[in-house]
Amino acid sequence: MIAALLLSFAVIFVAELGDKSQLMAMMFALRYRWWVVLTAILAATTAVHVLSVAIGHYLGAALPTHLLGLLAGAMFVFFGLWTLRGDSLSDEEASRAQRATAPAFFVVTSAFMLAELGDKTMLATITLAADNNWLGVWIGSTIGMVAADALAILVGAVAGKHLPERFIQIAAAALFVLFGAFMVIENVFPAAPVLLVVGCALAIVAVLGAILRALPERLRPPALRSARQEPAHVSEPVSPGSTGVRD
């Protein structure tokens, strides 16, 4: 079991470096509290790897992943467009607390579960479980993925202090659409070279962005509207009886 745990940890940790899941962890860390993101990743990874280990242990690597990959890709594109729509912030304090607890947890958990369905990490876990102790593979693969994503969360949390919310929102949407387009193209054309798939996914993001920018101002998603559309902040309150005109 110890050998399977160490092997799985090393394989999954290396596989996650530079993977879309790590980029997602960094993106979510820019928007939500780090402990919420890390807890959600742990929950999603535990659930997906339970499924992966079960399949690898009982059925080997006989999982049709193309349909799952297509579904996950389509959902990522949907998440990207939803991100551009933005959150409702009518009550700042209430919405901050709400967005940082339950809603954030479920958004991150569902996103990571979709990302891992049919992903190389899931396939690697299935393959490892087919030839090694299933419990060791489950624990090792889960720890390996959480450790890799924790590094991304650390980077995202530090970078988030220096980036404006609007930029974060647009970048998050672009990454979601990029991941989704990549997954759809990869599953529709499994024999296509990786560089070609990446290029096509980037082209889709660019075209979609150009289409959204070309829309009239009132029809654009809130994140793509001009800054002048946002309400101005009043620097100083005007006292009762004052005309508001400087002397």
Secondary structure as UniProt FT lines:
FT   HELIX           2..16
FT   TURN            17..18
FT   HELIX           20..29
FT   TURN            30..31
FT   HELIX           34..58
FT   TURN            59..61
FT   HELIX           66..85
FT   HELIX           92..99
FT   HELIX           102..116
FT   TURN            117..118
FT   HELIX           120..131
FT   HELIX           134..160
FT   TURN            161..162
FT   HELIX           165..188
FT   TURN            190..191
FT   HELIX           194..214
FT   HELIX           217..219
FT   HELIX           222..224
FT   HELIX           227..229
FT   TURN            240..241
//
